[in-house]
């Protein structure tokens, strides 16, 4: 039996998109996966592989901002992961150094793809992005699938309590937020990639969602959590809710 290769399960391209009114350029990375295969969100869970992006070969690029569509939650062999199945259009907003000149975008993307097995994948993509470009319905659909803000989702308040544990911190977040459906999952991101964050345990009482996770610095050393950099994402039915900042009560 022939071994499964990356080419069997993954194809990728850059969708060139259009120039925005602010002079930035909206493009996208398009990933097409074999049926029932999946890839991962930026915070993929303990069993997932976070994607890595290298734009260093690009020209006339000052910054790249990734706009992540609302992901799905998967449960496999008792493990929770977060990502996308079958396909992903990932909008990328490119800030040029000179808005009057074409942009040459080169991306090296390292990611994981999984079905019954998981395998690392790497793609190299490049495209020239010229003005004005043209609308792209696939990119527009992905932008419409971005998470709601707290205000859009009806968030009335969030308060976060930090307690020390042996090797880090325990964060307890209390959100006054309308339910997102019967299977709500909360994901915390510390805003610092060197900090490991556990899978959150969540419960709801009426309009109040409480979620608890532990955070540990990879070195094992004590660390100070920047509350303003913490992201709290609530996944459920439909679009996710993304809240930036985890203030004290």
Helices and strands as residue ranges (DSSP letters): H 6-9, E 10-19, E 25-33, E 38-40, E 52-54, E 63-67, E 72-76, E 79-85, E 87-95, E 103-114, E 118-129, H 137-144, E 148-149, H 150-153, E 157-165, E 168-176, E 185-189, E 195-197, E 201-205, E 208-217, G 227-229, E 231-235, E 241-244
